[in-house]
Amino acid sequence: MSDKSGDGGVQYWFNTRTGEVEESSTRSSWTHRMGPYPTREAAERALDQAKQRNDTWEDEDADWRGGKS
């Protein structure tokens, strides 16, 4: 995967170990990284966005199984 976004700009990652946003030139090991994201702000919201997705999927799965868990 390229270090640059499609428009030639920098990409951003969220480091789950440090809680910091990293740029493409200074990113850490993939084991602690979420992304890439097109903006710093999107990377800063990475954990919240992942939690929202997980909650939605759990609700959908419960509905599919026939009830809330």
N, C-alpha and C positions, 0 to 999 in steps of 0.2 A: 504494500500500500504506500502511496506517495505521502510525503510530509506536507505537501501543499494542498490547499483546497482547490476546487475546480476553477476558481477565479484567480488563482495565483497567490492568494493570501495565506496566512498562517492558520494552521488548525490547532485546536486546543483539546486537552485531555484532562480528566479529573483523576487525581491520585487518591485512591481509597485509603491508603496507609497514612498519608500526611494531611489529607483534606485540602490540598492545594491544587490550583489549576496550573497545568504545565503547557508550554508551547511546544510546537513540533521540534524545535532545535534543542530542547532541554528535557524531553520526556524521559520518564523512568521505565523500569521493566514493565512488560505487558502484564505481569502478574498483579500489579497494583493500579492498573489503568483502565478507565472507562472512556470511550470515545472512538473516533474523533468527533468533535463538535465544531461547528463553523464559527462560533463566537465564544469569547470568554464567559459571557453571561450564561450561555447555554451549558457550558461545562460546569459552571458554579451550581447549576440546578440539577446536575446529573443524578444525585441520590434521590432528590424529591421526585423527579420524573420516573425513576425506576420504581420507587415505592408506589406511586400512583398506578403505573402499569401493572405491577404485581397485584395490587388490591383489585383492580378491574378484572384481571384474569381470574383471580380467586372467586370473585362474585359471579362471573360468567360460568365458571366451572361448577360452582354450587348450584346455580340455576339449572344447568344442564343435567346435574345429578338429581334434581327434583326438590331442592330446598336449600335454605341458607345453612351454613355451618357455623 
